[in-house]
Amino acid sequence: MWEPGSIFKVITWAAGLDSGTISPGTTVYDGRSTRVGGRVIQNYDRMGHGWVTMTDGLAQSLNTVAAFISTSVGKETFYTYVQRFGLGI
């Protein structure tokens, strides 16, 4: 059994890669948490991991990196990708 959020990360990374917003080597600083839409997003282990690549972020299933990607892609574009995967229709 898998957490839905962990499975959804694959869609997030696909959107980021396909749209050209990120590449596997794109780096971001993971400081343990980030705020998106008024909510605090934290990693599963409640720890920051410092500078990580997108590859590291996916391998470690980091929520903060997923939040970075989805906000970088933008709401409208991200939702378009979600729909293209057959969700939210």
SETI-677126 format. One record per residue: residue number from 0; residue in one letter; chain; y, x, z of N, C-alpha, C, O, CB in turn. Coordinates in Angstrom, 3 decimals, m for minus. Glycine has a CB too. Example, Ala and Ser with C-alpha at 12.3 -4.5 7.8 and 13.67 -1.06 7.14 Angstrom:
BEGIN
REC_i_aa_ch_nnorth_neast_nup_canorth_caeast_caup_cnorth_ceast_cup_onorth_oeast_oup_cbnorth_cbeast_cbup
REC_0_a_A_m5.690_13.190_7.800_m4.500_12.300_7.800_m3.300_13.200_7.800_m3.319_14.236_8.465_m4.473_11.308_9.046
REC_1_s_A_m2.250_12.850_7.080_m1.060_13.670_7.140_0.030_12.900_7.870_1.138_13.409_8.039_m0.598_14.084_5.725
This chain:
BEGIN
REC_i_aa_ch_nnorth_neast_nup_canorth_caeast_caup_cnorth_ceast_cup_onorth_oeast_oup_cbnorth_cbeast_cbup
REC_0_m_A_m1.166_0.844_0.000_0.000_0.000_0.000_1.236_0.895_0.000_1.305_1.877_0.739_m0.006_m0.963_1.216
REC_1_w_A_2.215_0.542_m0.842_3.429_1.337_m0.990_4.645_0.480_m0.646_4.653_m0.733_m0.853_3.546_1.905_m2.429
REC_2_e_A_5.657_1.140_m0.122_6.933_0.486_0.145_7.597_0.137_m1.192_7.621_0.975_m2.093_7.863_1.400_1.011
REC_3_p_A_8.133_m1.075_m1.343_8.799_m1.435_m2.604_9.939_m0.484_m2.959_10.143_m0.168_m4.131_9.334_m2.854_m2.522
REC_4_g_A_10.673_m0.033_m1.962_11.786_0.879_m2.222_11.334_2.188_m2.825_12.020_2.748_m3.681_12.541_1.149_m0.954
REC_5_s_A_10.193_2.682_m2.393_9.673_3.934_m2.939_9.250_3.761_m4.387_9.454_4.662_m5.200_8.496_4.434_m2.107
REC_6_i_A_8.671_2.635_m4.717_8.292_2.358_m6.101_9.557_2.184_m6.947_9.603_2.638_m8.091_7.390_1.088_m6.188
REC_7_f_A_10.571_1.537_m6.396_11.809_1.285_m7.135_12.546_2.583_m7.451_13.341_2.630_m8.390_12.720_0.351_m6.339
REC_8_k_A_12.290_3.632_m6.680_12.946_4.912_m6.951_12.609_5.409_m8.350_13.450_6.030_m9.000_12.534_5.959_m5.907
REC_9_v_A_11.406_5.150_m8.820_11.022_5.585_m10.164_11.939_4.930_m11.206_12.344_5.582_m12.168_9.531_5.235_m10.450
REC_10_i_A_12.260_3.677_m11.023_13.182_2.989_m11.927_14.566_3.622_m11.848_15.231_3.805_m12.867_13.258_1.485_m11.590
REC_11_t_A_14.990_3.951_m10.650_16.300_4.572_m10.448_16.382_5.907_m11.167_17.356_6.174_m11.871_16.584_4.761_m8.956
REC_12_w_A_15.369_6.748_m10.998_15.363_8.055_m11.661_15.293_7.873_m13.178_15.964_8.596_m13.915_14.173_8.917_m11.164
REC_13_a_A_14.497_6.924_m13.648_14.390_6.672_m15.088_15.750_6.280_m15.659_16.138_6.761_m16.724_13.349_5.566_m15.374
REC_14_a_A_16.468_5.416_m14.965_17.799_4.996_m15.413_18.749_6.189_m15.472_19.495_6.354_m16.438_18.367_3.909_m14.479
REC_15_g_A_18.716_7.010_m14.438_19.584_8.183_m14.401_19.283_9.173_m15.511_20.194_9.700_m16.149_19.460_8.869_m13.072
REC_16_l_A_18.006_9.424_m15.739_17.604_10.370_m16.781_17.877_9.822_m18.176_18.454_10.516_m19.014_16.126_10.711_m16.641
REC_17_d_A_17.466_8.577_m18.431_17.615_7.990_m19.752_19.075_7.821_m20.147_19.427_7.982_m21.315_16.915_6.658_m19.805
REC_18_s_A_19.921_7.499_m19.184_21.349_7.310_m19.477_22.093_8.634_m19.596_23.257_8.659_m19.996_21.997_6.459_m18.397
REC_19_g_A_21.427_9.732_m19.250_22.079_11.040_m19.307_22.958_11.335_m18.109_23.696_12.320_m18.098_22.896_11.141_m20.545
REC_20_t_A_22.882_10.488_m17.107_23.705_10.662_m15.907_23.239_11.849_m15.078_24.051_12.563_m14.489_23.677_9.395_m15.056
REC_21_i_A_21.933_12.056_m15.036_21.358_13.188_m14.303_20.360_13.915_m15.198_19.919_13.397_m16.224_20.670_12.712_m12.989
REC_22_s_A_20.021_15.122_m14.779_18.912_15.868_m15.367_18.034_16.303_m14.198_18.468_16.210_m13.050_19.413_17.112_m16.232
REC_23_p_A_16.824_16.770_m14.451_15.966_17.184_m13.334_16.609_18.233_m12.425_16.330_18.272_m11.226_14.667_17.726_m13.872
REC_24_g_A_17.462_19.074_m12.989_18.088_20.133_m12.201_19.425_19.785_m11.583_20.008_20.613_m10.883_18.263_21.311_m13.040
REC_25_t_A_19.930_18.580_m11.821_21.185_18.152_m11.200_21.040_18.261_m9.686_20.024_17.852_m9.124_21.559_16.689_m11.622
REC_26_t_A_22.055_18.810_m9.029_21.996_18.956_m7.574_22.981_18.030_m6.885_24.019_17.663_m7.435_22.275_20.398_m7.173
REC_27_v_A_22.623_17.668_m5.671_23.476_16.839_m4.826_23.235_17.275_m3.384_22.137_17.702_m3.028_23.179_15.299_m5.025
REC_28_y_A_24.266_17.162_m2.570_24.113_17.510_m1.154_23.627_16.292_m0.383_24.283_15.251_m0.372_25.451_18.034_m0.560
REC_29_d_A_22.483_16.428_0.256_21.910_15.365_1.083_22.276_15.646_2.537_21.686_16.508_3.189_20.350_15.270_0.900
REC_30_g_A_23.251_14.908_3.024_23.724_15.102_4.387_23.144_14.117_5.389_23.758_13.860_6.424_25.203_15.009_4.415
REC_31_r_A_21.990_13.568_5.106_21.250_12.651_5.974_21.521_11.189_5.694_20.605_10.370_5.761_21.572_12.938_7.393
REC_32_s_A_22.770_10.839_5.380_23.071_9.427_5.109_24.246_9.340_4.155_24.997_10.296_3.961_23.377_8.653_6.423
REC_33_t_A_24.379_8.161_3.567_25.503_7.873_2.699_25.801_6.382_2.814_24.946_5.597_3.223_25.207_8.289_1.217
REC_34_r_A_26.995_6.011_2.458_27.386_4.598_2.542_27.516_4.039_1.134_28.192_4.617_0.282_28.725_4.425_3.331
REC_35_v_A_26.861_2.910_0.900_26.915_2.225_m0.391_27.102_0.741_m0.119_26.314_0.125_0.598_25.619_2.489_m1.243
REC_36_g_A_28.148_0.177_m0.697_28.392_m1.253_m0.536_28.499_m1.697_0.910_28.066_m2.796_1.257_27.309_m2.022_m1.200
REC_37_g_A_29.072_m0.852_1.758_29.244_m1.201_3.164_28.007_m0.989_4.023_28.026_m1.286_5.217_29.662_m2.613_3.269
REC_38_r_A_26.932_m0.478_3.430_25.694_m0.232_4.190_25.406_1.255_4.258_25.688_1.999_3.318_24.499_m0.974_3.553
REC_39_v_A_24.852_1.674_5.358_24.470_3.068_5.525_23.040_3.243_5.011_22.125_2.536_5.434_24.592_3.513_7.020
REC_40_i_A_22.866_4.188_4.102_21.558_4.514_3.537_21.114_5.833_4.160_21.833_6.831_4.104_21.607_4.608_1.960
REC_41_q_A_19.926_5.826_4.753_19.374_7.037_5.367_18.019_7.348_4.757_17.359_6.481_4.184_19.252_6.875_6.902
REC_42_n_A_17.623_8.596_4.893_16.292_8.996_4.462_15.252_8.510_5.453_15.566_8.221_6.608_16.208_10.516_4.300
REC_43_y_A_14.012_8.424_4.995_12.914_7.951_5.841_12.775_8.770_7.119_12.403_8.230_8.161_11.611_7.989_5.070
REC_44_d_A_13.070_10.067_7.049_12.904_10.945_8.208_14.189_11.094_9.022_14.228_11.836_10.004_12.432_12.311_7.754
REC_45_r_A_15.249_10.376_8.604_16.556_10.403_9.277_17.166_11.812_9.323_17.981_12.116_10.194_16.418_9.861_10.699
REC_46_m_A_16.757_12.667_8.373_17.258_14.040_8.329_17.969_14.295_7.010_17.694_13.639_6.005_16.109_15.049_8.522
REC_47_g_A_18.890_15.259_7.026_19.518_15.741_5.808_18.711_16.914_5.275_18.097_17.649_6.048_20.994_16.149_6.060
REC_48_h_A_18.710_17.090_3.982_17.905_18.140_3.364_18.757_19.166_2.628_18.230_19.999_1.891_16.906_17.530_2.409
REC_49_g_A_20.073_19.107_2.824_20.966_20.076_2.180_21.033_19.870_0.680_20.869_18.751_0.194_20.513_21.494_2.480
REC_50_w_A_21.272_20.942_m0.053_21.367_20.859_m1.505_19.980_20.668_m2.092_19.083_21.475_m1.848_22.039_22.121_m2.089
REC_51_v_A_19.801_19.609_m2.862_18.518_19.310_m3.488_18.732_18.971_m4.960_19.784_18.468_m5.352_17.807_18.144_m2.756
REC_52_t_A_17.723_19.255_m5.756_17.745_18.844_m7.161_17.211_17.418_m7.249_16.663_16.883_m6.285_16.899_19.821_m8.057
REC_53_m_A_17.379_16.827_m8.399_16.837_15.485_m8.609_15.310_15.518_m8.516_14.692_14.570_m8.033_17.286_14.922_m9.984
REC_54_t_A_14.711_16.607_m8.977_13.256_16.765_m8.874_12.828_16.779_m7.416_11.866_16.107_m7.043_12.794_18.057_m9.576
REC_55_d_A_13.545_17.549_m6.580_13.251_17.588_m5.139_13.429_16.213_m4.520_12.603_15.774_m3.719_14.157_18.609_m4.424
REC_56_g_A_14.507_15.533_m4.890_14.799_14.214_m4.332_13.701_13.208_m4.611_13.354_12.403_m3.747_16.101_13.699_m4.879
REC_57_l_A_13.151_13.252_m5.818_12.061_12.337_m6.156_10.779_12.735_m5.438_10.072_11.883_m4.901_11.831_12.310_m7.674
REC_58_a_A_10.482_14.028_m5.430_9.265_14.509_m4.762_9.265_14.172_m3.271_8.216_13.894_m2.690_9.124_16.022_m4.951
REC_59_q_A_10.460_14.201_m2.655_10.573_13.923_m1.222_10.954_12.469_m0.947_11.115_12.082_0.211_11.601_14.852_m0.591
REC_60_s_A_11.100_11.662_m1.996_11.451_10.251_m1.886_12.706_10.043_m1.039_12.714_9.233_m0.112_10.289_9.470_m1.293
REC_61_l_A_13.769_10.787_m1.371_15.002_10.741_m0.583_15.876_9.555_m0.989_16.302_9.446_m2.138_15.786_12.049_m0.746
REC_62_n_A_16.129_8.688_m0.045_16.946_7.494_m0.269_18.379_7.849_m0.640_18.996_7.166_m1.457_16.940_6.614_0.970
REC_63_t_A_18.910_8.910_m0.047_20.289_9.299_m0.322_20.455_9.754_m1.765_21.492_9.506_m2.380_20.729_10.406_0.631
REC_64_v_A_19.453_10.411_m2.301_19.510_10.854_m3.693_19.393_9.651_m4.625_20.090_9.583_m5.637_18.390_11.883_m3.989
REC_65_a_A_18.526_8.711_m4.296_18.413_7.482_m5.084_19.748_6.739_m5.084_20.164_6.220_m6.120_17.286_6.573_m4.528
REC_66_a_A_20.412_6.682_m3.953_21.719_6.023_m3.865_22.743_6.750_m4.726_23.560_6.116_m5.394_22.200_5.964_m2.402
REC_67_f_A_22.701_8.067_m4.712_23.603_8.869_m5.554_23.398_8.529_m7.028_24.362_8.326_m7.765_23.371_10.383_m5.318
REC_68_i_A_22.148_8.470_m7.447_21.851_8.186_m8.853_22.323_6.790_m9.235_23.008_6.618_m10.243_20.347_8.326_m9.125
REC_69_s_A_21.958_5.798_m8.436_22.305_4.420_m8.804_23.810_4.211_m8.848_24.302_3.499_m9.723_21.678_3.435_m7.824
REC_70_t_A_24.544_4.804_m7.939_25.997_4.640_m7.965_26.620_5.458_m9.088_27.651_5.065_m9.634_26.606_5.047_m6.621
REC_71_s_A_26.014_6.588_m9.444_26.529_7.394_m10.554_26.309_6.702_m11.890_27.154_6.785_m12.782_25.864_8.770_m10.567
REC_72_v_A_25.185_6.025_m12.032_24.895_5.273_m13.254_25.874_4.112_m13.384_26.303_3.788_m14.491_23.431_4.753_m13.253
REC_73_g_A_26.226_3.494_m12.284_27.134_2.348_m12.282_26.362_1.042_m12.207_25.234_0.942_m12.691_28.019_2.363_m13.527
REC_74_k_A_26.985_0.041_m11.595_26.315_m1.245_m11.341_25.789_m1.912_m12.601_24.619_m2.291_m12.665_27.263_m2.184_m10.650
REC_75_e_A_26.639_m2.054_m13.596_26.245_m2.791_m14.785_25.111_m2.082_m15.528_24.131_m2.710_m15.928_27.445_m2.978_m15.709
REC_76_t_A_25.255_m0.776_m15.705_24.223_m0.015_m16.409_22.928_m0.016_m15.624_21.851_m0.171_m16.200_24.685_1.421_m16.658
REC_77_f_A_23.020_0.156_m14.316_21.813_0.170_m13.496_21.077_m1.171_m13.590_19.855_m1.209_m13.730_22.166_0.484_m12.030
REC_78_y_A_21.826_m2.254_m13.513_21.196_m3.573_m13.609_20.543_m3.783_m14.978_19.497_m4.424_m15.081_22.232_m4.674_m13.349
REC_79_t_A_21.164_m3.243_m16.020_20.563_m3.322_m17.355_19.197_m2.642_m17.369_18.247_m3.163_m17.954_21.490_m2.677_m18.406
REC_80_y_A_19.100_m1.488_m16.731_17.806_m0.795_m16.663_16.798_m1.591_m15.831_15.622_m1.667_m16.189_17.984_0.616_m16.068
REC_81_v_A_17.242_m2.168_m14.750_16.335_m2.995_m13.936_15.778_m4.129_m14.784_14.584_m4.421_m14.734_17.067_m3.563_m12.682
REC_82_q_A_16.641_m4.766_m15.559_16.192_m5.846_m16.442_15.230_m5.343_m17.506_14.255_m6.018_m17.836_17.385_m6.516_m17.106
REC_83_r_A_15.500_m4.163_m18.040_14.616_m3.607_m19.069_13.226_m3.312_m18.532_12.262_m3.268_m19.296_15.217_m2.342_m19.645
REC_84_f_A_13.113_m3.108_m17.228_11.796_m2.941_m16.605_11.171_m4.285_m16.258_10.077_m4.344_m15.696_11.908_m2.079_m15.346
REC_85_g_A_11.875_m5.371_m16.597_11.320_m6.716_m16.383_11.570_m7.283_m15.007_10.887_m8.217_m14.587_9.863_m6.697_m16.627
REC_86_l_A_12.538_m6.734_m14.297_12.857_m7.215_m12.952_14.199_m7.924_m12.957_15.067_m7.626_m13.777_12.870_m6.051_m11.942
REC_87_g_A_14.364_m8.869_m12.032_15.652_m9.538_m11.873_16.001_m10.522_m12.968_17.156_m10.927_m13.107_16.713_m8.531_m11.795
REC_88_i_A_15.028_m10.899_m13.725_15.295_m11.820_m14.822_15.092_m13.247_m14.362_15.268_m14.180_m15.145_14.397_m11.513_m16.026
